[in-house]
C-alpha cells in the first residue's frame, strides 16, 4: 500500500488514495455486475470483473413480492461475489440495487439476506440517481470532448435517458421499461409476431411523449448506449455485417424484422447473440427501436462503461472535496432559503455531542456525515409551514431527487430530520435497514439535543456541553448556572428526558 500520507481516509476505512482497491457492484434487474479497480496515479485500473445473469425482474409477482427461487438465485450469486471482496474495507465498496428492488413492497426482504451473503451494505438508488451514475461511467469511459451526449441505458427493469456535457448530466429520465420487463409485458407466452411487435412499439412510444420533445429541443451531438442489451445489439448487427458495431436506424430496423419473423422467442437465431441473452433480446430491441423512432436517432455507439464504472468514479468524488452530496445539500439549503447561521450553530453542537460518543456507541464516519447534513437541513420544512416543519422537511428529503444520495441515504437523512423534535417517530426508524436502525436513532437523539439547545435562535455562543454515553445512558453536563439563566430550555430538557425514556434511553442532566 502507498504511505499513509498519500491516502485519504473518508470514514469506515475508506481509502481513495493511490493503490487503494475499490469495488462497485450493480445489482440490476437482469444481471449482477461487479468491477474491482485499483487507483494508480489518480486513475482507475480495472483488476477484476464478474458478471452473472440473475434476472431478478422475472421474480416480481406484481404485488411487490419476489419469488423464493429467484431470491435464492440472487443470494447464491452474491455469496460468490462476496468471496472476492469480503476483505475490503466497507468504505471501499459500493453496492447498489436498482429497479427490481425499488419495486419490492418491503425491500428489506432482499436487502437483509443480500448484505449477509455479500458481507457489505446494499443501497437502493432511485431511477434518476441511477441515470446520473450511468452517465458518469460512460463519460469517464470516453476521451474528453466538448460534445453534448445522449446516453441511453436499457436495463432489465428500467431504461435511463441522459443528456450531458463533460461529466455533468443536464437532463435525466428513467422509465419503467427494460429488456426483462418488456419481454414479460408483450411476449409473456413466448410468442412474438408482427402484430404484437407493433402493439408493443405503440405502447412504449407513448411513454416517451413525456420527455421526447424536450430532449429533441435540447439536442445532442452524439448518442451513446450502455448496458448488455445495447452492447449485444451492436455485436449482432456487426455479425450480420450490417455495420461494424455502430447501431444505425437501418441496421436496427433489419434486426427487429428478423426478430418478428422468428415468431417465438425460443426460435430466435441471430449471429452474435449469446444464449443467455436470447430470452430477453426481443424486449430490449423493442425498447431501443421505440427510442430511435421517438428521439429521431440515426446512429448510436455502444459504450463499454456503465453504472458500475460510474459508481467507482463516484466513490472517488466522495473521497474528495467535491463530494456530490455536499453540493446537493448546499443546493437544498439555497433552494429552501435555510437560515445558514442557525444551521451552522446546530451542526457545531451536534458534532460536539457526536465526537465523544462515537467510540462508545460504535458510530462510524458515515453516521457523522449524516448527522451534519441533517443539522444543516433540519429547518428545511419551514419553507412550507412552521407547524410540523420537521414532518414537511422529512417528506421533502425522502421524496426529492438529490444528486449523489442513494434512496437509503435519503431515508436515513429524512428519519433524522423527522425525529429532531416532538415525539420520536420510531416507525420511520424501524423502516430502515436493520444495520442502520440503532445508529440512526442515536444520531437522532444527538440532533434533538443540539436543536433544543439552539431553539431560541440566539446568536450568542453555545454553552460548552459535555456528553458521556454508556450504553443507553446519556449524561449531559452544562456550565454552572446556565440552566438558571435559561429556564425555558431547562423545561425542554426535562421533557426530553421523558421522550428519550419512551424509546429506552435515559438522559441525565447536570450543571457545573
Number of C-alpha atoms within 10 A of each C-alpha: 10 10 9 10 7 13 17 16 15 17 18 15 15 23 25 25 23 19 21 19 24 30 28 26 26 23 27 24 26 26 19 21 20 22 19 22 20 20 19 13 10 12 13 20 15 15 12 12 13 13 14 16 16 22 22 25 25 19 18 17 11 10 9 15 17 24 13 10 10 17 17 14 14 23 20 16 18 23 17 13 21 19 12 15 21 15 9 18 17 19 22 24 22 21 21 23 24 22 28 25 28 16 17 18 13 14 20 15 15 19 19 15 16 23 19 15 20 22 19 20 19 24 21 24 24 24 22 20 23 30 28 29 25 27 35 26 25 25 26 16 15 12 7 11 10 8 12 18 23 24 28 27 29 26 26 31 25 23 24 25 24 24 24 20 18 17 14 13 21 14 17 21 19 20 17 16 23 30 30 25 26 25 27 17 14 20 20 12 11 14 15 21 16 15 10 15 19 12 12 21 19 12 12 21 20 13 15 17 12 10 15 18 13 12 17 13 8 12 14 16 10 16 20 21 25 24 21 23 27 26 18 20 24 27 22 24 24 18 16 17 12 18 16 13 21 20 28 19 18 13 23 24 15 14 21 19 14 14 24 20 14 18 16 16 22 11 14 19 14 16 13 15 17 14 9 10 16 15 18 22 25 27 26 26 25 24 24 27 20 21 19 18 15 19 19 12 17 15 17 21 18 26 23 16 20 25 25 26 30 24 27 26 19 21 25 21 16 18 21 13 9 11 15 18 18 16 14 16 20 16 13 18 18 13 11 15 13 20 16 15 12 20 23 14 22 28 23 16 23 26 21 17 23 23 14 14 20 19 11 12 17 10 19 14 18 14 22 19 16 19 27 24 20 30 29 26 28 31 26 29 24 19 14 13 13 11 10 14 20 25 20 21 23 27 17 16 25 18 13 12 17 21 18 24 21 20 24 19 19 23 21 29 27 27 32 33 30 28 25 27 23 13 13 21 16 13 9 17 24 15 16 19 19 13 11 17 17 15 19 23 22 21 27 26 23 24 29 23 21 23 23 19 23 20 14 11 15 11 10 8 8 14 12 11 14 14 18 15 18 11 10 15 15 20 15 17 16 16 13 11 10 15 17 11 10 11 11 13 18 17 11 14 19 14 13 21 16 13 19 19 14 12 14 9 16 19 19 13 15 12 13 8
